[in-house]
Amino acid sequence: MSDSSTLSISADDAALAPAVPTLRARTPWRVVAIAILAAAAIAVPFVMSDYRIFLVTSTLITAIAVLGLNMLVGYNGQLSLGHGALYAMGAYVTAILMEHAQFAWWATLPISALICFVFGFLFGWPALRLKGHYLALATFALALATPQLLKHKALEPWTGGVQGITLLKPEAPFGWKISTDQWLYLVVLAITAVLFAAAWNILRGRLGRATVAIREQPIAASAMGINVPYVKAMTFGISALYTGVAGSLGSVATAFVAPDSFNTFVSVFFLVGAVVGGLGTISGALVGAAFIQFVPNLADQISKAAPSAIFAGFLILCMFLMPQGFVGLVRSALQRLRRQRPRRGD
């Protein structure tokens, strides 16, 4: 009996032997790649002009919002066209607290995150009765109504009405001799890294597995004991939290909020970013954010007369070339390379 067990263990070890060096060989390369990307990201504010730093900062902020929407649409399968309203909510919570309560900008972030999470969670419960395009229309109605509500006379003493609220950009602390844009970029970079890491842990944890199970087969997920309404509402709340934090950071970065800045196109652009980057992916949020941040500017430079048509052309081209998004395209390319790689001993 001992001989047979020894033989079985040896056979298993022999089968696993080729895989272990491969795993160990890959890990250092991943660590090196992450270290290089981190060093390059930290070096950005010291090698670029303030205007370009502002653009990169805006891209990171947009990436947070796109990731929040992707957690809802890509991982949970709930289609939302109203995340522009959540973005506006986060922006106005920060602006109102800074303007009327004299809060420090950083102190408004957890408050904004909490308010948006509670709103998203509560909105998610009644929205559970809606699916597909019905949910999309309900959230679209929220995005459509938000700018009008912000202009209402009853809220004008707080929101500033059509004129909006003007803020001051934060200065670097401790006497650091760096510009406001450089300091804000470093802060936004750190917050983005924390939120992306948190999303990675959430989506690979129990809640993330339940979220994907509901997307794939809600009836089977319910039969397995998953509380489908709770998971959907929680996913909506976390998605709203991410988008609200992005709105807060966006208001600080632009130092201005106004109702017309949060029209329905904001929600549509977030969805475009999620699709172009890759639904159901985390890193795709960065690619999608860069697309909706820089491609419209490129389209405007190509044609001043019809920039929207140029942008639409780019979008259609991306959908033809990358039907699964940029991350899906990269994954497919890597899989083809692995299949074409010659095996050992051939």
C-alpha contacts under 8 A as a table, 3 or more apart, distances in Angstrom:
res1	aa1	res2	aa2	distance
1	M	4	S	5.22
1	M	5	S	6.29
2	S	5	S	5.16
2	S	6	T	6.05
3	D	6	T	5.04
3	D	7	L	6.13
4	S	7	L	5.01
4	S	8	S	6.15
5	S	8	S	5.04
5	S	9	I	6.16
6	T	9	I	5.23
6	T	10	S	6.13
7	L	10	S	5.07
7	L	11	A	6.11
8	S	11	A	5.07
8	S	12	D	6.24
9	I	12	D	5.07
9	I	13	D	6.13
10	S	13	D	5.05
10	S	14	A	6.07
11	A	14	A	5.05
11	A	15	A	6.21
12	D	15	A	5.04
12	D	16	L	6.20
13	D	16	L	5.08
13	D	17	A	5.88
14	A	17	A	5.14
14	A	18	P	7.81
15	A	18	P	7.03
16	L	19	A	5.36
16	L	20	V	6.41
17	A	20	V	5.59
17	A	21	P	7.24
18	P	21	P	6.21
18	P	22	T	6.80
19	A	22	T	5.18
19	A	23	L	6.28
20	V	23	L	5.20
20	V	24	R	6.24
21	P	24	R	5.01
21	P	25	A	5.80
22	T	25	A	4.97
22	T	26	R	6.18
23	L	26	R	5.23
23	L	27	T	6.36
24	R	27	T	5.39
24	R	28	P	7.22
25	A	28	P	6.34
25	A	29	W	7.21
26	R	29	W	5.38
26	R	30	R	6.40
27	T	30	R	5.18
27	T	31	V	6.30
28	P	31	V	5.01
28	P	32	V	6.05
29	W	32	V	5.03
29	W	33	A	6.02
30	R	33	A	5.02
30	R	34	I	6.11
31	V	34	I	5.19
31	V	35	A	6.08
32	V	35	A	5.03
32	V	36	I	6.13
33	A	36	I	5.14
33	A	37	L	6.21
34	I	37	L	5.11
34	I	38	A	6.05
35	A	38	A	5.09
35	A	39	A	6.12
36	I	39	A	5.15
36	I	40	A	6.12
37	L	40	A	5.08
37	L	41	A	6.05
38	A	41	A	5.07
38	A	42	I	6.19
39	A	42	I	5.20
39	A	43	A	6.16
40	A	43	A	5.07
40	A	44	V	6.33
41	A	44	V	5.35
41	A	189	L	7.89
42	I	45	P	7.01
42	I	186	L	7.10
43	A	46	F	5.52
43	A	47	V	6.61
44	V	47	V	5.57
44	V	48	M	6.24
44	V	53	I	7.30
45	P	48	M	5.66
45	P	49	S	7.63
45	P	50	D	7.77
45	P	53	I	5.88
45	P	181	D	7.95
45	P	182	Q	5.19
45	P	185	Y	7.04
45	P	186	L	7.77
46	F	182	Q	7.52
48	M	52	R	6.10
48	M	53	I	6.20
49	S	52	R	5.39
49	S	53	I	6.17
50	D	53	I	4.95
50	D	54	F	6.13
50	D	179	S	7.99
50	D	181	D	6.01
50	D	182	Q	7.25
51	Y	54	F	5.08
51	Y	55	L	6.45
52	R	55	L	4.98
52	R	56	V	6.30
53	I	56	V	5.16
53	I	57	T	6.06
53	I	181	D	6.53
53	I	182	Q	6.90
53	I	185	Y	6.95
54	F	57	T	4.98
54	F	58	S	6.08
54	F	181	D	6.28
54	F	185	Y	7.44
54	F	253	A	7.63
55	L	58	S	5.07
55	L	59	T	6.21
55	L	293	Q	7.77
56	V	59	T	4.92
56	V	60	L	6.37
56	V	185	Y	7.82
57	T	60	L	5.20
57	T	61	I	6.32
57	T	184	L	7.71
57	T	185	Y	5.31
57	T	188	V	6.79
57	T	189	L	7.68
57	T	253	A	7.79
58	S	61	I	5.04
58	S	62	T	6.08
58	S	250	G	7.02
58	S	253	A	7.47
58	S	293	Q	7.71
59	T	62	T	5.06
59	T	63	A	6.06
59	T	286	L	7.58
59	T	289	A	5.57
59	T	290	A	5.75
59	T	293	Q	6.17
60	L	63	A	4.93
60	L	64	I	6.52
60	L	188	V	7.10
60	L	189	L	6.99
60	L	192	T	6.73
60	L	286	L	7.10
60	L	289	A	7.32
61	I	64	I	5.31
61	I	65	A	6.76
61	I	188	V	7.16
61	I	192	T	7.51
61	I	246	A	5.27
61	I	247	G	7.86
61	I	249	L	6.66
61	I	250	G	6.42
62	T	65	A	5.14
62	T	66	V	6.11
62	T	246	A	6.70
62	T	270	F	7.81
62	T	289	A	5.45
63	A	66	V	4.97
63	A	67	L	5.96
63	A	285	A	5.12
63	A	286	L	5.09
63	A	288	G	7.25
63	A	289	A	4.90
63	A	290	A	7.90
64	I	67	L	5.13
64	I	68	G	6.23
64	I	192	T	6.57
64	I	195	L	7.52
64	I	196	F	7.78
64	I	242	Y	6.17
64	I	243	T	6.62
64	I	245	V	7.91
64	I	246	A	5.78
64	I	285	A	7.40
65	A	68	G	5.04
65	A	69	L	6.35
65	A	87	Y	7.56
65	A	242	Y	5.94
65	A	243	T	4.30
65	A	244	G	7.71
65	A	245	V	7.98
65	A	246	A	5.54
65	A	247	G	7.83
65	A	270	F	7.05
66	V	69	L	5.12
66	V	70	N	6.00
66	V	243	T	7.62
66	V	270	F	5.37
66	V	271	L	7.20
66	V	273	G	6.26
66	V	274	A	5.67
66	V	285	A	5.50
66	V	288	G	7.41
66	V	289	A	6.80
67	L	70	N	4.90
67	L	71	M	6.17
67	L	239	S	7.93
67	L	242	Y	7.50
67	L	274	A	7.23
67	L	282	I	6.53
67	L	285	A	5.20
68	G	71	M	5.33
68	G	72	L	6.86
68	G	238	I	7.26
68	G	239	S	4.25
68	G	240	A	6.72
68	G	241	L	7.56
68	G	242	Y	4.98
68	G	243	T	5.64
69	L	72	L	5.24
69	L	73	V	6.09
69	L	74	G	7.88
69	L	80	S	7.61
69	L	83	H	7.11
69	L	239	S	5.83
69	L	240	A	7.91
69	L	243	T	7.41
69	L	270	F	7.19
69	L	271	L	7.19
69	L	274	A	7.15
70	N	73	V	5.01
70	N	74	G	4.82
70	N	75	Y	6.70
70	N	271	L	8.00
70	N	274	A	5.68
70	N	279	L	6.17
70	N	280	G	6.41
70	N	281	T	7.48
70	N	282	I	7.92
70	N	285	A	7.64
71	M	74	G	5.74
71	M	75	Y	5.12
71	M	76	N	6.60
71	M	235	T	7.24
71	M	239	S	6.23
71	M	280	G	7.10
72	L	75	Y	5.88
72	L	76	N	5.07
72	L	77	G	6.39
72	L	78	Q	5.66
72	L	79	L	7.31
72	L	80	S	7.81
72	L	235	T	6.21
72	L	236	F	6.19
72	L	239	S	6.12
73	V	76	N	5.62
73	V	77	G	4.62
73	V	78	Q	4.80
73	V	79	L	5.20
73	V	80	S	7.00
73	V	279	L	7.31
73	V	280	G	7.77
74	G	77	G	5.69
74	G	78	Q	7.86
74	G	274	A	7.93
74	G	279	L	4.43
74	G	280	G	4.08
74	G	281	T	7.38
75	Y	208	G	7.90
75	Y	211	T	6.40
75	Y	212	V	5.43
75	Y	215	R	6.80
75	Y	279	L	7.51
75	Y	280	G	5.04
76	N	211	T	5.18
76	N	212	V	5.68
76	N	214	I	6.61
76	N	215	R	4.90
76	N	232	K	7.35
76	N	235	T	7.45
77	G	215	R	5.08
78	Q	131	K	7.21
78	Q	132	G	6.80
78	Q	135	L	7.50
79	L	132	G	6.16
79	L	133	H	7.25
79	L	135	L	6.53
79	L	136	A	5.38
80	S	83	H	6.77
80	S	135	L	6.74
80	S	136	A	4.87
80	S	139	T	5.69
80	S	140	F	7.24
81	L	84	G	7.69
81	L	136	A	5.46
81	L	137	L	7.24
81	L	139	T	5.32
81	L	140	F	4.72
81	L	143	A	7.24
81	L	267	S	5.44
81	L	268	V	6.39
81	L	271	L	7.35
82	G	85	A	5.62
82	G	86	L	7.19
82	G	136	A	7.73
82	G	139	T	4.34
82	G	140	F	4.78
82	G	141	A	7.29
82	G	142	L	5.77
82	G	143	A	4.61
82	G	144	L	7.98
82	G	264	T	7.72
82	G	267	S	5.59
83	H	86	L	4.98
83	H	87	Y	6.17
83	H	139	T	7.68
83	H	143	A	7.07
83	H	240	A	7.39
83	H	243	T	6.98
83	H	266	V	7.83
83	H	267	S	5.23
83	H	270	F	7.57
84	G	87	Y	4.92
84	G	88	A	6.16
84	G	143	A	5.93
84	G	262	F	6.20
84	G	263	N	7.25
84	G	264	T	6.69
84	G	265	F	7.90
84	G	266	V	5.11
84	G	267	S	4.31
84	G	270	F	7.82
85	A	88	A	5.00
85	A	89	M	6.15
85	A	142	L	6.54
85	A	143	A	4.79
85	A	146	T	5.88
85	A	262	F	7.07
85	A	267	S	7.64
86	L	89	M	4.90
86	L	90	G	6.32
86	L	116	C	6.75
86	L	240	A	6.16
86	L	243	T	6.12
86	L	244	G	5.61
86	L	247	G	7.65
87	Y	90	G	5.34
87	Y	91	A	6.28
87	Y	243	T	5.30
87	Y	244	G	4.99
87	Y	245	V	7.76
87	Y	246	A	6.61
87	Y	247	G	4.38
87	Y	248	S	7.70
87	Y	262	F	7.84
88	A	91	A	5.01
88	A	92	Y	6.06
88	A	146	T	7.91
88	A	244	G	7.49
88	A	247	G	6.02
88	A	262	F	6.06
89	M	92	Y	5.28
89	M	93	V	6.08
89	M	112	S	7.92
89	M	116	C	7.11
89	M	244	G	6.42
89	M	247	G	7.18
90	G	93	V	5.22
90	G	94	T	6.41
90	G	112	S	5.32
90	G	113	A	7.29
90	G	116	C	6.74
90	G	243	T	7.44
90	G	244	G	4.03
90	G	245	V	6.02
90	G	246	A	7.26
90	G	247	G	4.70
90	G	248	S	4.86
91	A	94	T	5.41
91	A	95	A	6.17
91	A	244	G	7.09
91	A	246	A	7.93
91	A	247	G	4.37
91	A	248	S	4.20
91	A	249	L	7.33
91	A	250	G	6.76
91	A	251	S	5.17
91	A	257	V	7.02
92	Y	95	A	4.82
92	Y	96	I	5.78
92	Y	159	T	7.19
92	Y	248	S	7.40
92	Y	251	S	7.74
92	Y	257	V	7.06
93	V	96	I	5.37
93	V	97	L	6.12
93	V	108	T	7.38
93	V	111	I	7.89
93	V	112	S	5.81
93	V	248	S	7.30
94	T	97	L	5.29
94	T	98	M	6.07
94	T	105	W	6.88
94	T	108	T	5.31
94	T	109	L	7.07
94	T	112	S	6.63
94	T	248	S	5.50
94	T	251	S	7.34
95	A	98	M	5.21
95	A	99	E	5.93
95	A	165	I	6.77
95	A	167	L	7.05
95	A	248	S	7.82
95	A	251	S	6.92
95	A	252	V	7.98
95	A	257	V	7.27
96	I	99	E	5.10
96	I	100	H	5.63
96	I	101	A	7.22
96	I	158	W	6.46
96	I	159	T	6.88
97	L	100	H	5.56
97	L	101	A	4.85
97	L	102	Q	6.27
97	L	103	F	5.53
97	L	108	T	6.77
98	M	101	A	5.78
98	M	102	Q	4.72
98	M	103	F	4.64
98	M	104	A	6.35
98	M	105	W	6.47
98	M	108	T	7.69
98	M	167	L	7.71
99	E	102	Q	5.80
99	E	103	F	7.72
99	E	165	I	7.71
99	E	167	L	7.33
100	H	158	W	7.73
103	F	107	A	6.38
103	F	108	T	6.69
104	A	107	A	5.31
104	A	108	T	6.80
105	W	108	T	5.46
105	W	109	L	7.17
105	W	170	P	7.56
105	W	252	V	7.28
106	W	109	L	5.58
107	A	110	P	6.62
107	A	111	I	7.38
108	T	111	I	5.23
108	T	112	S	5.97
108	T	248	S	7.79
109	L	112	S	5.11
109	L	113	A	6.05
109	L	245	V	6.25
109	L	248	S	6.53
109	L	249	L	7.96
110	P	113	A	4.94
110	P	114	L	6.06
111	I	114	L	5.15
111	I	115	I	6.15
112	S	115	I	5.23
112	S	116	C	6.08
112	S	241	L	7.88
112	S	244	G	6.29
112	S	245	V	6.46
112	S	248	S	7.03
113	A	116	C	5.32
113	A	117	F	6.00
113	A	241	L	4.87
113	A	242	Y	7.25
113	A	244	G	5.83
113	A	245	V	5.61
114	L	117	F	5.08
114	L	118	V	6.16
114	L	241	L	6.93
115	I	118	V	5.27
115	I	119	F	6.13
115	I	241	L	7.94
116	C	119	F	5.05
116	C	120	G	5.93
116	C	237	G	7.26
116	C	240	A	5.50
116	C	241	L	5.17
116	C	244	G	5.67
117	F	120	G	5.12
117	F	121	F	5.98
117	F	237	G	4.45
117	F	238	I	5.95
117	F	239	S	7.74
117	F	240	A	5.49
117	F	241	L	4.63
118	V	121	F	5.10
118	V	122	L	6.06
118	V	237	G	6.43
119	F	122	L	5.24
119	F	123	F	5.91
119	F	237	G	7.11
119	F	240	A	7.72
120	G	123	F	5.02
120	G	124	G	5.87
120	G	233	A	7.50
120	G	236	F	5.50
120	G	237	G	4.21
120	G	238	I	7.58
120	G	239	S	7.61
120	G	240	A	5.29
120	G	241	L	7.64
121	F	124	G	5.03
121	F	125	W	6.74
121	F	233	A	5.01
121	F	234	M	5.80
121	F	235	T	7.84
121	F	236	F	5.84
121	F	237	G	4.18
121	F	238	I	7.89
122	L	125	W	5.56
122	L	126	P	7.57
122	L	233	A	7.29
122	L	237	G	7.82
123	F	126	P	6.12
123	F	127	A	6.26
123	F	233	A	7.77
124	G	127	A	4.92
124	G	128	L	6.10
124	G	232	K	6.98
124	G	233	A	4.54
124	G	234	M	7.79
124	G	236	F	5.80
124	G	237	G	7.28
125	W	128	L	5.40
125	W	129	R	7.96
125	W	229	P	7.01
125	W	233	A	5.66
126	P	129	R	6.06
126	P	130	L	7.88
127	A	130	L	5.29
127	A	131	K	7.98
127	A	135	L	6.56
127	A	138	A	7.91
128	L	131	K	7.16
128	L	229	P	6.72
128	L	232	K	7.36
128	L	233	A	7.64
130	L	134	Y	5.57
130	L	135	L	4.98
131	K	134	Y	5.54
131	K	135	L	5.15
131	K	136	A	7.97
132	G	135	L	5.59
132	G	136	A	6.44
133	H	136	A	4.77
133	H	137	L	6.08
134	Y	137	L	5.20
134	Y	138	A	6.29
135	L	138	A	5.03
135	L	139	T	6.22
136	A	139	T	5.30
136	A	140	F	5.95
137	L	140	F	4.84
137	L	141	A	6.10
138	A	141	A	5.19
138	A	142	L	6.62
139	T	142	L	5.00
139	T	143	A	6.47
140	F	143	A	5.07
140	F	144	L	6.09
140	F	264	T	7.61
141	A	144	L	4.93
141	A	145	A	6.13
142	L	145	A	5.28
142	L	146	T	6.17
143	A	146	T	5.40
143	A	147	P	7.67
143	A	263	N	7.15
143	A	264	T	5.74
143	A	267	S	7.25
144	L	147	P	6.93
144	L	148	Q	7.81
144	L	263	N	7.05
144	L	264	T	5.92
145	A	148	Q	5.45
145	A	149	L	6.22
146	T	149	L	5.12
146	T	150	L	6.23
146	T	259	P	7.84
146	T	262	F	7.92
147	P	150	L	5.16
147	P	151	K	6.51
147	P	259	P	4.70
147	P	260	D	6.29
147	P	262	F	6.45
147	P	263	N	6.51
148	Q	151	K	5.21
148	Q	152	H	6.48
148	Q	259	P	7.41
149	L	152	H	5.13
149	L	155	L	7.75
150	L	155	L	6.52
150	L	156	E	7.24
150	L	159	T	6.37
150	L	161	G	6.34
150	L	259	P	5.88
151	K	155	L	7.07
151	K	156	E	6.28
151	K	159	T	7.56
151	K	160	G	7.85
151	K	161	G	4.43
151	K	162	V	5.69
151	K	259	P	6.67
152	H	155	L	5.55
152	H	156	E	6.05
152	H	161	G	6.80
153	K	156	E	4.86
153	K	157	P	7.70
153	K	161	G	7.20
154	A	157	P	7.34
155	L	158	W	5.52
155	L	159	T	5.93
155	L	160	G	7.83
155	L	161	G	7.29
156	E	159	T	5.03
156	E	160	G	4.89
156	E	161	G	4.46
157	P	160	G	5.73
157	P	161	G	7.46
158	W	161	G	7.99
159	T	164	G	6.13
159	T	165	I	6.76
160	G	163	Q	5.65
160	G	164	G	4.53
160	G	165	I	5.74
160	G	258	A	7.95
161	G	164	G	5.59
161	G	258	A	7.59
161	G	259	P	7.47
162	V	258	A	6.44
162	V	259	P	6.44
162	V	260	D	7.74
163	Q	258	A	6.42
164	G	256	F	7.21
164	G	257	V	5.41
164	G	258	A	4.07
164	G	259	P	6.82
165	I	256	F	5.73
165	I	257	V	5.39
165	I	258	A	6.59
166	T	255	A	5.94
166	T	256	F	4.52
166	T	257	V	6.69
167	L	252	V	7.11
167	L	255	A	4.49
167	L	256	F	5.61
168	L	252	V	7.54
168	L	255	A	5.62
169	K	180	T	6.76
169	K	252	V	6.12
169	K	253	A	6.77
169	K	254	T	7.94
169	K	255	A	5.84
170	P	180	T	6.38
170	P	184	L	7.39
170	P	252	V	7.84
171	E	179	S	7.49
171	E	180	T	5.26
171	E	183	W	7.32
172	A	175	G	6.78
172	A	176	W	5.84
172	A	177	K	7.50
172	A	178	I	6.68
172	A	179	S	7.15
172	A	180	T	6.24
172	A	183	W	5.61
173	P	176	W	6.10
178	I	182	Q	6.17
178	I	183	W	6.54
179	S	182	Q	5.19
179	S	183	W	6.31
180	T	183	W	5.22
180	T	184	L	6.07
181	D	184	L	5.13
181	D	185	Y	6.02
182	Q	185	Y	5.20
182	Q	186	L	6.42
183	W	186	L	5.30
183	W	187	V	6.37
184	L	187	V	5.12
184	L	188	V	6.06
184	L	253	A	7.25
185	Y	188	V	5.11
185	Y	189	L	5.94
186	L	189	L	5.02
186	L	190	A	6.25
187	V	190	A	5.21
187	V	191	I	6.27
188	V	191	I	5.07
188	V	192	T	5.94
188	V	249	L	7.45
189	L	192	T	5.08
189	L	193	A	6.17
190	A	193	A	5.18
190	A	194	V	6.31
191	I	194	V	5.14
191	I	195	L	6.15
192	T	195	L	5.18
192	T	196	F	6.02
193	A	196	F	5.24
193	A	197	A	6.09
194	V	197	A	5.18
194	V	198	A	6.08
195	L	198	A	4.95
195	L	199	A	6.08
195	L	242	Y	7.81
196	F	199	A	5.03
196	F	200	W	6.19
196	F	282	I	7.34
197	A	200	W	5.03
197	A	201	N	6.36
198	A	201	N	5.17
198	A	202	I	6.08
199	A	202	I	5.00
199	A	203	L	5.96
199	A	282	I	7.71
200	W	203	L	5.44
200	W	204	R	6.24
200	W	282	I	7.23
201	N	204	R	5.28
201	N	205	G	5.99
202	I	205	G	5.12
202	I	206	R	7.59
202	I	207	L	6.47
202	I	208	G	5.65
203	L	206	R	7.75
203	L	207	L	6.65
203	L	208	G	3.68
203	L	209	R	6.65
203	L	211	T	7.95
204	R	207	L	7.78
204	R	208	G	5.35
204	R	209	R	6.39
205	G	208	G	5.26
205	G	209	R	6.24
206	R	209	R	5.25
206	R	210	A	6.18
207	L	210	A	5.11
207	L	211	T	6.02
207	L	231	V	7.08
208	G	211	T	4.91
208	G	212	V	6.29
209	R	212	V	5.28
209	R	213	A	6.10
210	A	213	A	4.98
210	A	214	I	6.18
210	A	221	A	7.40
210	A	226	I	6.73
210	A	231	V	7.17
211	T	214	I	5.30
211	T	215	R	6.43
211	T	231	V	6.54
211	T	232	K	7.25
211	T	235	T	7.46
212	V	215	R	4.99
212	V	216	E	6.23
213	A	216	E	5.18
213	A	217	Q	6.00
213	A	218	P	6.76
213	A	221	A	5.80
214	I	217	Q	5.31
214	I	218	P	4.19
214	I	219	I	7.75
214	I	220	A	7.98
214	I	221	A	5.65
214	I	222	S	7.95
214	I	228	V	6.96
215	R	218	P	6.35
217	Q	220	A	5.49
217	Q	221	A	6.19
218	P	221	A	4.94
218	P	222	S	6.11
218	P	228	V	7.31
219	I	222	S	5.17
219	I	223	A	6.25
220	A	223	A	4.96
220	A	224	M	6.25
221	A	224	M	5.11
221	A	225	G	6.74
221	A	226	I	5.61
221	A	228	V	7.42
222	S	225	G	5.27
222	S	226	I	4.97
222	S	227	N	6.46
222	S	228	V	6.17
223	A	226	I	7.26
226	I	231	V	7.87
227	N	230	Y	5.53
227	N	231	V	6.18
228	V	231	V	5.23
228	V	232	K	6.09
229	P	232	K	5.24
229	P	233	A	6.10
230	Y	233	A	5.17
230	Y	234	M	5.94
231	V	234	M	5.04
231	V	235	T	6.01
232	K	235	T	5.12
232	K	236	F	6.20
233	A	236	F	5.05
233	A	237	G	6.14
234	M	237	G	4.94
234	M	238	I	6.17
235	T	238	I	5.19
235	T	239	S	6.03
236	F	239	S	5.06
236	F	240	A	6.09
237	G	240	A	5.03
237	G	241	L	6.13
238	I	241	L	4.90
238	I	242	Y	6.37
239	S	242	Y	5.35
239	S	243	T	6.35
240	A	243	T	5.08
240	A	244	G	5.90
241	L	244	G	5.08
241	L	245	V	6.20
242	Y	245	V	5.28
242	Y	246	A	6.28
243	T	246	A	5.02
243	T	247	G	6.24
244	G	247	G	4.96
244	G	248	S	6.27
245	V	248	S	5.04
245	V	249	L	6.25
246	A	249	L	5.16
246	A	250	G	5.97
247	G	250	G	4.90
247	G	251	S	6.18
248	S	251	S	5.28
248	S	252	V	6.50
249	L	252	V	5.14
249	L	253	A	6.08
250	G	253	A	5.02
250	G	254	T	6.12
251	S	254	T	5.38
251	S	255	A	5.53
251	S	256	F	5.82
251	S	257	V	6.01
252	V	255	A	4.88
252	V	256	F	7.36
254	T	257	V	7.83
257	V	261	S	6.96
258	A	261	S	5.51
258	A	262	F	7.54
259	P	262	F	5.73
259	P	263	N	7.50
260	D	263	N	5.81
262	F	265	F	7.73
262	F	266	V	6.10
263	N	266	V	5.92
263	N	267	S	7.84
264	T	267	S	5.53
264	T	268	V	6.61
265	F	268	V	4.91
265	F	269	F	5.96
266	V	269	F	5.18
266	V	270	F	6.33
267	S	270	F	5.21
267	S	271	L	6.47
268	V	271	L	5.16
268	V	272	V	6.19
269	F	272	V	4.86
269	F	273	G	6.11
269	F	292	I	6.50
270	F	273	G	5.10
270	F	274	A	6.32
270	F	289	A	7.90
271	L	274	A	5.08
271	L	275	V	6.25
272	V	275	V	5.22
272	V	276	V	6.00
272	V	288	G	7.25
272	V	292	I	7.45
273	G	276	V	5.24
273	G	277	G	5.90
273	G	285	A	6.79
273	G	287	V	7.54
273	G	288	G	3.77
273	G	289	A	5.49
273	G	291	F	6.68
273	G	292	I	6.12
274	A	277	G	5.35
274	A	278	G	5.93
274	A	279	L	5.80
274	A	284	G	7.08
274	A	285	A	6.04
274	A	288	G	5.76
275	V	278	G	5.08
275	V	279	L	5.41
275	V	288	G	7.33
275	V	324	Q	7.70
275	V	325	G	5.95
276	V	279	L	7.91
276	V	284	G	7.72
276	V	287	V	7.54
276	V	288	G	5.38
276	V	291	F	7.69
276	V	318	C	7.05
276	V	319	M	7.45
276	V	322	M	7.63
276	V	324	Q	7.84
276	V	325	G	4.68
276	V	326	F	6.19
277	G	281	T	7.78
277	G	283	S	7.72
277	G	284	G	3.93
277	G	285	A	5.62
277	G	286	L	7.19
277	G	287	V	5.07
277	G	288	G	4.23
277	G	289	A	7.85
277	G	325	G	4.99
277	G	326	F	5.03
277	G	327	V	6.19
278	G	281	T	5.74
278	G	284	G	5.18
278	G	285	A	7.53
278	G	288	G	7.77
278	G	324	Q	5.88
278	G	325	G	3.92
278	G	326	F	5.79
278	G	327	V	5.51
278	G	328	G	6.21
279	L	284	G	7.56
279	L	324	Q	7.36
279	L	325	G	7.00
281	T	284	G	5.47
281	T	285	A	7.35
281	T	327	V	7.29
282	I	285	A	5.86
283	S	286	L	5.79
283	S	287	V	7.22
283	S	327	V	7.46
284	G	287	V	5.14
284	G	288	G	6.05
284	G	325	G	7.72
284	G	326	F	6.81
284	G	327	V	5.75
285	A	288	G	5.08
285	A	289	A	5.95
286	L	289	A	5.13
286	L	290	A	6.21
287	V	290	A	5.14
287	V	291	F	6.21
287	V	326	F	7.30
288	G	291	F	4.99
288	G	292	I	6.40
289	A	292	I	5.39
289	A	293	Q	5.99
290	A	293	Q	5.02
290	A	294	F	5.87
290	A	295	V	7.79
291	F	294	F	5.62
291	F	295	V	5.41
292	I	295	V	5.86
292	I	296	P	6.54
293	Q	296	P	6.67
293	Q	297	N	7.41
294	F	297	N	5.27
294	F	298	L	6.23
295	V	298	L	4.86
295	V	299	A	6.01
295	V	311	F	6.71
295	V	314	F	7.93
296	P	299	A	4.95
296	P	300	D	6.17
296	P	307	P	7.11
296	P	308	S	7.59
296	P	311	F	5.87
297	N	300	D	5.06
297	N	301	Q	6.34
298	L	301	Q	5.11
298	L	302	I	6.29
299	A	302	I	5.08
299	A	303	S	6.23
299	A	307	P	4.97
299	A	308	S	7.31
299	A	310	I	5.35
299	A	311	F	5.61
300	D	303	S	5.30
300	D	304	K	5.28
300	D	306	A	7.65
300	D	307	P	4.71
300	D	310	I	7.98
301	Q	304	K	6.46
301	Q	307	P	7.93
302	I	307	P	7.41
302	I	310	I	7.78
303	S	306	A	5.67
303	S	307	P	5.51
303	S	310	I	7.40
304	K	307	P	5.91
306	A	309	A	5.41
306	A	310	I	6.62
307	P	310	I	5.10
307	P	311	F	6.16
308	S	311	F	5.01
308	S	312	A	6.06
309	A	312	A	5.00
309	A	313	G	6.19
310	I	313	G	5.01
310	I	314	F	6.37
311	F	314	F	5.12
311	F	315	L	6.21
312	A	315	L	4.97
312	A	316	I	6.13
313	G	316	I	5.18
313	G	317	L	6.12
314	F	317	L	5.08
314	F	318	C	6.18
315	L	318	C	5.11
315	L	319	M	6.33
316	I	319	M	5.11
316	I	320	F	6.35
317	L	320	F	5.17
317	L	321	L	6.14
318	C	321	L	5.14
318	C	322	M	5.38
318	C	323	P	7.40
318	C	325	G	7.84
319	M	322	M	5.17
319	M	323	P	4.91
319	M	324	Q	7.97
319	M	325	G	7.52
320	F	323	P	5.90
322	M	325	G	4.92
322	M	326	F	6.01
322	M	328	G	7.34
322	M	329	L	5.86
324	Q	327	V	7.46
324	Q	328	G	4.92
324	Q	329	L	6.56
325	G	328	G	5.21
325	G	329	L	6.29
326	F	329	L	5.08
326	F	330	V	6.34
327	V	330	V	5.09
327	V	331	R	6.15
328	G	331	R	5.09
328	G	332	S	6.14
329	L	332	S	5.18
329	L	333	A	6.24
330	V	333	A	5.10
330	V	334	L	6.23
331	R	334	L	5.13
331	R	335	Q	6.18
332	S	335	Q	5.13
332	S	336	R	6.31
333	A	336	R	5.20
333	A	337	L	6.36
334	L	337	L	5.08
334	L	338	R	6.26
335	Q	338	R	5.12
335	Q	339	R	6.29
336	R	339	R	5.12
336	R	340	Q	6.24
337	L	340	Q	5.14
337	L	341	R	6.10
338	R	341	R	5.12
339	R	342	P	7.94
342	P	346	D	6.72
343	R	346	D	5.75
